[in-house]
Amino acid sequence: MIETHVSDWSGSKWYDFYDPKIKIDADKAIVNLTAALSEGMMNSTLPLVRKNQKWQILKQEPLF
């Protein structure tokens, strides 16, 4: 996730992730991170689930 450009998957012009933290419990995980945009910083929590050996974001609404 650190190596991913947020604009690649969010469709926005976020510049970077800061301080990502992940808590994994079997096939579920929670990621807490801060994303930076020219207007400021925003915190977000992303619930993930592992299916077929890949992590998928569960949140359907806009991330930020």
C-alpha positions as CSV (number, residue, x, y, z in Angstrom):
1,M,0.0,0.0,0.0
2,I,2.9,2.4,0.7
3,E,4.2,1.9,-2.8
4,T,0.7,2.6,-4.4
5,H,-0.1,6.1,-5.6
6,V,-3.5,7.0,-4.1
7,S,-4.6,8.5,-7.4
8,D,-4.2,5.1,-9.0
9,W,-7.2,3.7,-7.1
10,S,-9.1,6.6,-5.6
11,G,-9.6,8.6,-8.7
12,S,-8.5,11.7,-6.9
13,K,-5.3,13.8,-6.7
14,W,-4.1,12.8,-3.3
15,Y,-0.4,13.1,-3.0
16,D,0.7,10.6,-0.5
17,F,0.0,8.2,2.4
18,Y,1.4,8.9,5.8
19,D,1.8,6.7,8.8
20,P,-0.2,3.6,7.6
21,K,-0.9,1.0,10.3
22,I,-2.4,-2.4,9.7
23,K,-4.0,-4.9,12.2
24,I,-4.5,-8.3,10.7
25,D,-6.8,-10.9,12.2
26,A,-6.9,-14.1,10.1
27,D,-8.5,-13.1,6.7
28,K,-9.6,-9.6,7.9
29,A,-7.6,-6.5,8.4
30,I,-8.1,-2.8,9.3
31,V,-5.8,-0.2,7.8
32,N,-5.5,3.3,9.4
33,L,-3.7,5.9,7.4
34,T,-3.5,9.6,6.7
35,A,-3.6,10.9,3.1
36,A,-2.3,14.3,2.1
37,L,-3.9,16.7,-0.4
38,S,-2.9,20.3,-1.1
39,E,-6.0,21.3,1.1
40,G,-4.8,19.3,4.1
41,M,-4.5,15.9,5.6
42,M,-7.4,13.4,6.1
43,N,-7.5,10.2,8.3
44,S,-9.2,7.1,7.0
45,T,-9.9,3.6,8.1
46,L,-10.1,0.9,5.5
47,P,-11.6,-2.5,6.3
48,L,-10.0,-5.3,4.2
49,V,-10.8,-9.0,3.6
50,R,-8.5,-11.6,2.0
51,K,-10.1,-13.6,-0.8
52,N,-8.1,-15.9,-3.1
53,Q,-4.8,-14.8,-1.5
54,K,-5.5,-11.1,-2.3
55,W,-6.6,-8.3,0.0
56,Q,-9.7,-6.4,-1.0
57,I,-11.1,-3.1,0.4
58,L,-14.6,-3.6,1.7
59,K,-15.6,0.0,1.9
60,Q,-17.9,1.0,-1.0
61,E,-18.4,4.7,-0.5
62,P,-15.6,7.2,-1.4
63,L,-12.5,6.6,0.7
64,F,-11.7,10.2,1.4
